[in-house]
Amino acid sequence: MGDLYEKVLMEIINGNFNVQEVTQKALFSYAQDVFKLNDRAHEEILKRAKYKPKIEAYLRVELVEAKLKERPSVQGALNPFVIMYLQTDPDSREKSTICTGTLHPIWKQCFAIPAAEKSKENLIVEVFHYDNNIGKVEKTIRLCKKYAYSCVRPKASYQKLIGRASIGIESITSSGLVSWYTLSKGKRTDQDETIKLKFHFSSSQNKEKAKRDHEMLTKMFLEYELTSSNVARYWWSGKFTSPGEAILKQHAICADLSDCEKALIYWNAYTVVHTTYPIAFSLFEGLVNKICTYVSGSAVASDDLRKFWIGARKILPSCFAVIIKLRKRIAGDNDIVKTVTSVLHMLAKLESMRNTCDIDLFNPRDYE
């Protein structure tokens, strides 16, 4: 537990939080209260966290899409693809797939570039056209030129350059960035040719451990907030306080968790807490809708799917208990109607995924 606390403190120290919403002091105080540490223990771990070297960092780049223009020099439609690299390391390049015959390519590909936050480096993003309409003779000449050129100055591609963008890594905050960038070629900049990129930083830590840590933090933060704020049973619907929200968001970014992974993690944590301190069924309904989409797209690993069904088994008794108690409530009670509606919708979604379940959902001991 001490290692996890130290990691949280490191992320608070190195993170770029919005100080107007929450201060670093408030984040430290929140974490200390959640982990139930006295001042002496907190200061000792904080001292280690301040002087501990940063974990190797990566800039995660999602290549989303681009908007391009027709070119008289190109026969037929454009076949764009992207190459990206650090300006100081042009030989280590990442290359996208080729989108054929389009002026509006959509890639949605992700790349990992070794670069730390606040680095003075520049990320170079180049958009090329892959020309597949050249004749055999011209193709042979190009291949010969490419080989000769690569002997003196290696280059990833000998295709036609459409334009490039240079992005200062220092401009990317730890909370991430989504932006359109204008493409330029030489001294020419065309405002109508742009490329959309998403950025966030993450560490090279083990993904499975990062997922377990995030689930543990979510569970601890939720239990702390429910008890410290005396939230009514079945009322909490997914909104943490500002410090809790900020720390969890930063940890998810550093762990490079996908939306699918986060949905499954929150489902696992919430179903555990629900057995001792019931929370809103509308929250579970929303998560099931998301997870069902990921399951349909085969985006959930078998181990994660099994954990999901174990979580479902945990909350099923309370689902049926709510339905049974409905007849005892006053007619026209809007809260109970909303609750039962969420329960029924959630059960319908679970039934639609029943073929993916490999555990016994109904343990007689849970209904005694």
C-alpha positions in Angstrom: 0.0 0.0 0.0 3.0 2.3 0.7 4.2 1.9 -2.9 0.8 2.9 -4.3 0.6 5.9 -2.0 4.1 7.0 -3.1 3.1 6.6 -6.8 0.0 8.8 -6.1 2.2 11.5 -4.6 4.6 11.4 -7.5 1.7 11.9 -9.9 0.4 14.8 -7.9 3.9 16.4 -7.8 4.5 15.9 -11.6 1.0 16.4 -12.8 -0.4 19.6 -14.3 -3.6 20.1 -12.3 -5.9 23.1 -12.7 -5.1 25.0 -9.5 -8.3 27.0 -9.8 -10.2 23.8 -9.2 -7.9 22.0 -6.7 -4.5 22.9 -5.2 -1.6 20.5 -4.7 -2.1 20.9 -0.9 -5.7 19.8 -1.2 -4.7 16.7 -3.2 -2.0 15.7 -0.7 -4.5 16.2 2.2 -7.2 14.1 0.3 -4.7 11.2 -0.4 -3.5 11.2 3.2 -7.0 11.0 4.5 -7.9 8.1 2.1 -4.8 6.1 3.0 -5.3 6.9 6.7 -1.7 8.0 7.2 -0.4 10.2 10.0 1.6 13.3 9.3 5.0 11.7 10.0 4.3 8.7 7.6 3.0 11.1 4.9 6.1 13.4 5.1 8.5 10.4 4.9 6.8 9.0 1.8 6.4 12.5 0.3 10.2 13.1 0.7 10.9 9.9 -1.2 8.4 10.8 -3.9 10.0 14.2 -4.5 13.5 12.8 -5.1 12.6 9.6 -6.8 13.5 9.7 -10.6 10.6 9.8 -12.9 9.5 6.6 -14.6 10.3 6.4 -18.3 7.6 8.5 -20.0 5.9 8.1 -23.3 3.9 10.6 -25.4 0.9 8.7 -26.7 -0.2 10.1 -30.0 -3.5 9.3 -31.6 -3.6 10.1 -35.3 -7.3 11.0 -35.8 -7.9 12.5 -39.3 -6.8 15.1 -41.8 -8.4 17.5 -44.3 -6.5 17.8 -47.6 -6.8 19.4 -51.0 -6.5 18.1 -54.5 -3.2 18.5 -56.3 -2.7 19.0 -60.0 0.6 17.1 -59.9 -1.1 14.0 -58.6 -2.8 11.6 -61.0 -6.1 10.5 -59.4 -7.1 10.8 -55.8 -4.7 11.1 -52.8 -3.4 8.1 -50.9 -2.3 9.8 -47.7 -0.2 8.3 -44.9 1.7 9.8 -42.0 5.2 9.6 -40.6 6.0 11.0 -37.2 9.3 11.3 -35.3 11.2 13.4 -32.8 13.2 16.2 -34.5 16.4 15.1 -32.7 15.9 11.5 -33.7 14.7 11.4 -37.3 15.8 7.8 -37.8 13.2 6.4 -35.3 10.0 6.8 -37.1 6.4 5.7 -36.8 4.4 5.2 -39.9 0.6 5.0 -40.3 -1.5 2.9 -42.7 -2.3 4.3 -46.1 -5.8 5.7 -46.7 -6.6 5.2 -50.4 -8.4 7.6 -52.6 -9.5 10.3 -50.2 -9.0 13.9 -49.3 -10.4 13.3 -45.8 -8.4 10.4 -44.4 -9.5 8.9 -41.0 -6.9 6.8 -39.3 -7.6 6.6 -35.5 -4.2 4.9 -35.0 -2.2 5.3 -31.8 1.6 5.5 -31.5 4.0 5.7 -28.5 6.9 8.2 -28.7 9.5 8.1 -25.9 9.3 11.7 -24.6 8.9 13.3 -21.2 6.4 16.0 -20.3 7.8 19.5 -20.6 10.5 18.3 -23.0 12.1 20.9 -25.3 11.7 18.4 -28.1 9.6 18.9 -31.2 7.4 16.2 -32.7 7.5 16.3 -36.5 4.4 15.0 -38.3 4.6 14.6 -42.0 1.8 13.7 -44.4 2.7 12.0 -47.6 0.9 10.8 -50.8 1.6 7.2 -51.8 1.7 7.3 -55.6 0.6 4.0 -57.0 -0.1 5.3 -60.6 3.5 5.5 -61.8 4.7 3.4 -64.8 7.1 0.5 -64.5 10.1 2.5 -65.9 9.5 5.5 -63.6 9.0 3.1 -60.7 12.3 1.4 -61.4 14.1 4.8 -61.6 12.5 5.9 -58.3 13.6 2.7 -56.6 17.2 3.2 -57.8 17.2 6.8 -56.6 15.7 5.7 -53.3 18.3 3.1 -52.7 21.2 5.4 -53.6 19.8 8.2 -51.5 19.3 5.9 -48.5 23.0 4.9 -48.6 24.0 8.5 -47.6 20.9 9.7 -45.7 18.3 7.1 -44.7 14.7 8.2 -45.1 11.5 6.3 -44.3 9.7 7.1 -47.5 10.4 8.5 -51.0 6.8 9.5 -51.6 5.4 12.9 -52.4 5.3 15.2 -49.3 1.9 16.9 -48.8 2.9 18.9 -45.8 4.3 18.7 -42.3 3.6 20.1 -38.8 6.0 20.7 -35.9 4.5 20.4 -32.5 6.4 21.5 -29.4 6.0 18.8 -26.7 6.3 21.4 -24.1 2.9 22.7 -25.2 1.2 19.4 -24.3 -0.1 19.3 -20.7 -0.2 16.2 -18.5 -4.0 16.1 -18.8 -3.7 15.7 -22.5 -4.4 17.8 -25.6 -6.7 17.5 -28.7 -5.9 19.9 -31.5 -5.9 20.6 -35.3 -2.6 21.5 -36.8 -2.0 23.4 -40.1 0.3 21.6 -42.6 3.1 23.5 -44.3 5.5 22.7 -47.1 8.7 24.7 -47.3 7.7 28.4 -46.9 4.1 27.6 -48.0 1.4 27.2 -45.4 -2.1 26.2 -46.4 -4.7 27.0 -43.8 -7.2 24.6 -45.5 -4.9 21.6 -45.0 -5.0 20.4 -41.4 -4.4 17.3 -39.3 -6.1 16.3 -36.0 -4.0 14.8 -33.2 -4.7 13.7 -29.7 -1.9 13.6 -27.1 -1.4 12.3 -23.5 1.6 11.2 -21.5 1.9 7.8 -19.8 4.6 5.7 -18.2 6.1 2.4 -19.2 4.7 0.6 -16.2 3.1 -2.9 -16.4 -0.4 -2.5 -17.7 -2.0 -5.3 -15.6 -0.5 -3.8 -12.4 -1.7 -0.4 -13.4 -5.2 -1.7 -13.9 -5.2 -3.4 -10.5 -3.8 -0.1 -8.9 -6.5 2.0 -10.5 -9.2 -0.4 -9.3 -7.8 -0.3 -5.8 -7.7 3.5 -5.8 -11.3 3.8 -7.2 -12.6 1.5 -4.5 -10.7 3.3 -1.7 -11.7 6.7 -2.9 -15.4 5.7 -3.2 -15.5 4.1 0.3 -13.9 7.2 1.7 -16.3 9.6 0.1 -19.4 7.6 0.9 -18.5 7.4 4.6 -17.1 10.9 5.1 -20.0 12.6 3.3 -22.8 10.4 4.7 -24.2 9.9 1.2 -27.7 8.3 1.2 -28.0 4.6 0.2 -28.6 4.0 -3.6 -27.8 7.7 -4.2 -24.2 8.1 -5.3 -24.1 8.1 -9.1 -20.4 8.4 -10.1 -19.4 11.9 -9.2 -16.3 12.1 -7.0 -15.2 15.3 -5.2 -12.7 17.5 -7.1 -9.5 16.1 -5.4 -10.7 12.5 -6.0 -11.6 13.1 -9.6 -8.3 14.9 -10.3 -6.1 12.1 -8.8 -8.0 9.3 -10.5 -8.0 11.1 -13.9 -4.2 11.7 -13.6 -3.6 8.0 -12.6 -5.6 6.8 -15.6 -3.7 9.0 -18.0 -0.3 7.9 -16.6 -1.4 4.2 -16.8 -2.6 4.8 -20.4 -6.0 3.2 -19.7 -8.4 3.0 -22.6 -12.1 3.9 -22.2 -12.9 0.1 -22.3 -10.4 -0.6 -19.5 -11.7 2.2 -17.3 -15.3 1.1 -17.7 -14.4 -2.5 -16.6 -12.3 -1.2 -13.7 -15.1 1.1 -12.4 -17.6 -1.8 -12.8 -15.4 -4.1 -10.7 -14.8 -1.5 -8.0 -18.4 -0.3 -7.8 -19.9 -3.8 -7.6 -17.6 -4.6 -4.6 -18.5 -1.4 -2.8 -22.2 -1.9 -3.6 -22.4 -5.0 -1.5 -21.7 -3.1 1.7 -22.9 0.5 0.7 -25.5 0.4 -2.1 -25.0 3.0 -4.9 -27.3 4.2 -7.7 -28.4 1.5 -10.2 -28.4 4.2 -12.9 -24.6 4.2 -12.6 -24.5 0.4 -13.3 -26.9 0.7 -16.1 -24.7 3.3 -17.9 -21.6 1.1 -17.4 -23.3 -2.0 -18.7 -24.4 -0.2 -21.8 -20.7 0.8 -22.5 -19.3 -2.6 -21.7 -21.9 -4.4 -23.8 -20.7 -2.3 -26.8 -17.1 -3.3 -26.1 -18.0 -7.0 -25.7 -19.9 -6.9 -29.0 -16.8 -5.5 -30.7 -14.6 -8.3 -29.2 -12.6 -5.6 -27.3 -12.8 -7.4 -23.9 -10.2 -10.1 -23.0 -11.6 -13.4 -21.5 -10.1 -12.7 -18.0 -11.6 -9.2 -17.9 -15.0 -10.6 -19.1 -15.0 -13.2 -16.3 -14.3 -10.4 -13.7 -17.2 -8.5 -15.2 -19.6 -11.4 -14.7 -18.3 -11.9 -11.1 -19.2 -8.3 -10.5 -22.6 -8.8 -12.0 -23.2 -11.8 -9.7 -22.4 -9.5 -6.7 -25.2 -7.0 -7.5 -27.9 -9.3 -8.8 -29.4 -10.0 -5.3 -29.9 -6.3 -4.7 -31.5 -5.9 -8.1 -34.1 -8.5 -7.3 -34.6 -7.1 -3.8 -35.5 -3.7 -5.3 -38.1 -5.3 -7.6 -39.6 -7.2 -4.7 -39.9 -4.1 -2.5 -41.6 -2.2 -5.3 -45.1 -3.4 -4.2 -44.5 -2.0 -0.7 -43.8 1.5 -1.9 -46.3 4.3 -2.4 -47.7 4.5 -5.9 -46.3 7.4 -7.9 -42.9 7.4 -6.1 -40.7 8.7 -8.9 -37.4 7.7 -7.3 -38.4 4.0 -7.0 -39.8 4.1 -10.5 -36.5 5.4 -11.9 -34.5 2.8 -9.8 -36.6 -0.1 -11.0 -36.4 1.1 -14.6 -32.6 1.2 -14.4 -32.6 -2.3 -12.9 -34.8 -3.7 -15.6 -32.7 -2.1 -18.4 -29.5 -3.4 -16.8 -30.9 -6.9 -16.5 -32.0 -6.8 -20.1 -28.5 -5.9 -21.2 -26.9 -8.6 -19.1 -29.3 -11.1 -20.6 -28.3 -10.0 -24.1 -24.6 -10.9 -23.2 -25.5 -14.1 -21.3 -23.8 -16.3 -23.9 -20.4 -14.8 -22.8 -20.9 -15.8 -19.2 -19.0 -18.9 -18.0 -19.8 -18.7 -14.2 -22.9 -19.6 -12.1 -24.6 -16.3 -11.7 -27.1 -17.5 -9.0 -25.5 -18.7 -5.8 -28.2 -19.9 -3.4 -26.3 -18.5 -0.4 -26.6 -15.0 -1.9 -30.4 -15.2 -1.6 -30.9 -16.7 1.8 
